[in-house]
Amino acid sequence: MASQVVPEIDIRRARDRFRTEIDWLDSAHCFSFAQHYDPKNTHFGLLLVSNDDVVAAGSGFETHPHRDMEIVTWVLDGQLVHQDSQGNSGVIHPGLAQRMSAGSGILHSEKNDSWRLTGEPEHRDPVHFVQMWVVPDTANLAPGYEQLDITSELQRGGLVTVASGMAKHADDRAIRINNQHAGLLAARLAGGETIALPTAPFVHLFVARGSVNVEAAGILGTGDSARITGSDGRRVTAVGGPAECLVWEMHATLG
């Protein structure tokens, strides 16, 4: 009789994340990023970056380059303006799935100045978003951009496929990433609502807001995450009110 594999659950608390704090940016990093480096914390599965950013009004990331990276941005509050060297431009807001494929090379900027494009001067609050990076299957692809509003799907409850390259998500994903082994799912949970995490070799759960009870692991609050190796589909329940979760399902890892 084959022995049952017991999942490994590594809980990471918000307070223990690397942090970059300057006058216009408060950024918390789940993994090594920029000047913050820990050789034991460079990635999980295929996920290289998961940054929890708050950008002040009138500020943002000036034009800068990327290459060979699938970059997914998920806005929690406010509005973020994206512009890139391929001529793509958009205002990213909560419920909008957005992906930029850097491919052979792209320049882009991300700024909290949506009132300049929309003519809505009242939108001068900070923007809060999570940006996540995974590597593509193939290097040197043509750069690309995709976005889609999935608010109605989120309102129906449960886990919603935001961005994926996996064949199993071909009919339900909002947008596509160039990695056949990874997918991002999101859930906006009402208090007491329960979801089941994917069954996969690697699952990364990030609690974007609220608190959840992870079966057999305990309570995770805002900014906490769980790295699950050998995920068995255990349940996650919102406690004490609504919660929002971002879940990466991954069937491979970096070498």
C-alpha positions in Angstrom: 0.0 0.0 0.0 1.5 3.4 -1.0 2.2 5.8 1.8 0.3 9.1 1.8 2.3 12.2 1.1 1.8 14.7 3.9 1.8 18.3 2.5 4.4 20.7 3.8 3.0 24.1 4.9 5.4 26.9 5.4 3.6 29.9 6.9 5.2 33.3 6.3 3.9 36.3 8.4 3.4 39.8 7.0 5.7 41.2 9.7 8.6 39.1 8.5 8.6 40.2 4.8 11.4 42.4 3.3 10.3 46.0 3.2 11.1 49.0 1.0 9.9 52.3 2.5 10.6 55.6 0.7 8.6 58.8 0.6 6.2 57.7 -2.2 6.3 53.9 -1.8 5.6 51.3 0.9 6.5 47.9 -0.6 6.5 44.5 1.2 8.3 41.6 -0.6 7.5 37.9 -0.1 10.8 36.9 -1.8 14.2 38.4 -2.4 13.9 41.6 -4.4 16.2 44.5 -5.4 18.6 45.2 -2.5 16.9 42.6 -0.3 18.5 39.2 -0.8 18.2 35.9 1.1 19.6 32.9 -0.8 17.1 30.7 1.0 14.1 32.9 -0.1 14.4 33.5 -3.8 11.2 31.9 -5.1 8.6 29.2 -4.5 7.6 26.9 -7.3 7.6 29.2 -10.4 6.8 32.4 -8.4 9.8 34.8 -8.3 8.1 38.0 -7.1 5.1 38.8 -5.0 5.3 42.5 -4.0 2.6 44.2 -1.9 2.8 47.8 -3.0 1.2 51.1 -1.8 2.0 54.1 -4.1 1.2 57.7 -3.1 -0.9 59.9 -5.4 1.1 61.6 -8.1 4.0 59.1 -7.9 5.0 55.8 -9.2 7.5 53.7 -11.1 9.1 55.6 -13.9 9.8 54.0 -17.3 12.1 50.9 -16.7 12.9 47.7 -18.6 11.9 44.1 -18.2 12.8 40.9 -20.1 11.6 37.3 -20.2 9.1 37.7 -17.4 5.3 37.2 -17.1 4.1 40.1 -14.8 0.6 40.0 -13.3 -0.7 43.0 -11.4 -3.8 42.8 -9.1 -5.1 46.1 -7.7 -6.8 46.1 -4.3 -7.6 49.8 -3.9 -7.3 52.8 -6.1 -6.2 53.0 -9.8 -2.8 52.3 -11.4 -1.9 53.7 -14.9 0.1 51.3 -17.1 2.0 52.5 -20.2 4.6 50.6 -22.2 6.9 50.8 -25.2 4.5 48.6 -27.3 1.9 51.4 -27.2 -0.3 49.7 -24.5 -2.0 52.0 -22.0 -4.6 51.3 -19.4 -6.0 52.2 -16.0 -5.9 49.1 -13.8 -8.6 49.0 -11.0 -9.9 46.4 -8.6 -11.4 43.4 -10.4 -9.3 44.0 -13.6 -7.0 41.1 -14.5 -3.8 42.5 -16.1 -0.7 40.8 -17.5 2.4 42.1 -19.3 4.7 39.7 -21.0 8.1 41.3 -21.1 9.4 38.7 -23.6 12.4 40.0 -25.7 12.3 43.3 -23.9 9.8 46.0 -23.0 9.8 49.4 -21.2 6.9 50.4 -19.0 5.8 52.7 -16.3 3.2 52.3 -13.5 1.9 55.4 -11.9 -0.8 56.6 -9.5 -1.9 59.5 -11.7 -5.1 58.2 -13.3 -6.8 61.6 -13.0 -4.6 62.8 -15.7 -6.1 60.3 -18.1 -9.6 60.1 -16.8 -10.3 63.7 -16.0 -11.4 62.6 -12.5 -9.5 64.9 -10.1 -11.0 63.3 -7.0 -9.0 60.1 -7.6 -5.9 61.2 -5.7 -5.8 58.4 -3.1 -3.0 55.9 -2.7 -3.1 52.9 -4.9 -2.6 49.4 -3.3 -1.7 46.5 -5.5 0.0 43.1 -5.6 2.5 42.5 -8.4 3.6 38.9 -9.2 6.2 37.6 -11.6 6.7 34.1 -13.1 9.2 33.0 -15.7 7.8 32.1 -19.2 8.3 28.6 -20.7 10.2 30.1 -23.7 12.7 33.0 -23.7 12.7 35.9 -26.2 9.0 35.8 -27.0 7.4 38.9 -28.5 6.2 41.3 -25.7 2.5 41.3 -25.0 -0.2 42.8 -22.9 -3.7 41.7 -21.9 -6.4 42.9 -19.5 -10.0 41.9 -18.7 -12.5 43.0 -16.1 -13.6 40.0 -14.1 -15.6 41.7 -11.4 -18.8 39.8 -12.2 -17.0 36.5 -11.9 -15.5 37.4 -8.5 -19.0 38.4 -7.2 -20.3 34.9 -7.9 -17.9 33.6 -5.2 -15.4 30.8 -5.1 -12.0 30.7 -6.8 -11.8 32.5 -10.1 -9.0 31.9 -12.6 -7.3 35.2 -13.2 -4.3 34.3 -15.4 -3.1 30.9 -16.5 -1.1 29.0 -19.1 -2.3 25.6 -18.0 -4.5 23.5 -20.4 -6.9 22.8 -17.5 -7.8 26.5 -17.4 -8.1 27.1 -21.1 -11.9 27.6 -20.9 -12.1 29.6 -17.7 -9.1 31.8 -17.4 -9.5 35.5 -17.8 -6.1 36.2 -19.4 -3.2 34.0 -20.5 0.4 33.8 -19.3 3.2 32.1 -21.2 3.8 29.3 -18.7 2.0 26.0 -19.1 2.6 25.0 -15.5 1.3 28.0 -13.6 -2.0 29.8 -12.9 -3.2 32.5 -10.6 -6.6 32.3 -9.0 -8.4 34.9 -6.8 -11.3 34.7 -4.3 -13.3 37.4 -2.6 -14.8 35.6 0.4 -17.7 36.6 2.5 -17.3 35.9 6.2 -17.6 32.2 6.8 -17.3 31.3 3.1 -15.0 28.4 2.3 -12.9 27.5 -0.8 -10.7 24.5 -1.5 -7.2 25.1 -2.6 -6.0 23.4 -5.8 -4.3 20.0 -5.6 -0.8 20.7 -7.0 2.9 20.2 -6.2 3.2 23.8 -5.3 0.5 26.3 -4.1 1.2 29.8 -2.8 -1.6 31.4 -0.9 -1.4 35.1 -0.2 -4.0 36.8 2.0 -4.4 40.2 0.4 -7.0 41.4 3.0 -8.9 40.0 5.9 -8.2 36.8 7.8 -8.7 33.2 6.9 -8.4 29.8 8.6 -6.3 27.4 6.7 -7.4 23.8 7.5 -4.8 22.1 9.8 -2.6 25.2 9.7 -4.4 27.9 11.5 -5.2 31.6 11.0 -3.6 33.8 8.4 -4.1 37.6 8.5 -3.6 40.3 6.0 -0.2 40.1 4.3 0.4 36.5 5.5 1.1 33.7 3.1 1.4 29.9 3.0 3.8 28.0 0.8 2.3 24.5 0.4 4.3 21.7 -1.1 2.2 18.8 -2.1 -1.1 20.7 -1.8 -4.0 18.3 -1.1 -6.9 20.6 -1.6 -7.4 21.7 2.0 -10.0 24.2 2.8 -9.6 27.9 3.5 -12.4 29.8 5.3 -12.8 33.6 5.9 -13.0 34.4 9.6 -14.2 37.6 11.3 -15.5 39.2 8.0 -14.7 39.3 4.3 -11.3 38.3 2.9 -9.5 38.4 -0.4 -7.0 35.7 -1.4 -4.5 35.2 -4.3 -3.6 31.6 -5.0 -0.8 30.4 -7.4 -1.2 26.8 -8.6 2.1 25.5 -9.9 3.0 22.1 -11.4 6.7 22.8 -11.7 9.5 24.7 -9.9 12.7 26.5 -10.9 15.8 24.3 -11.1 
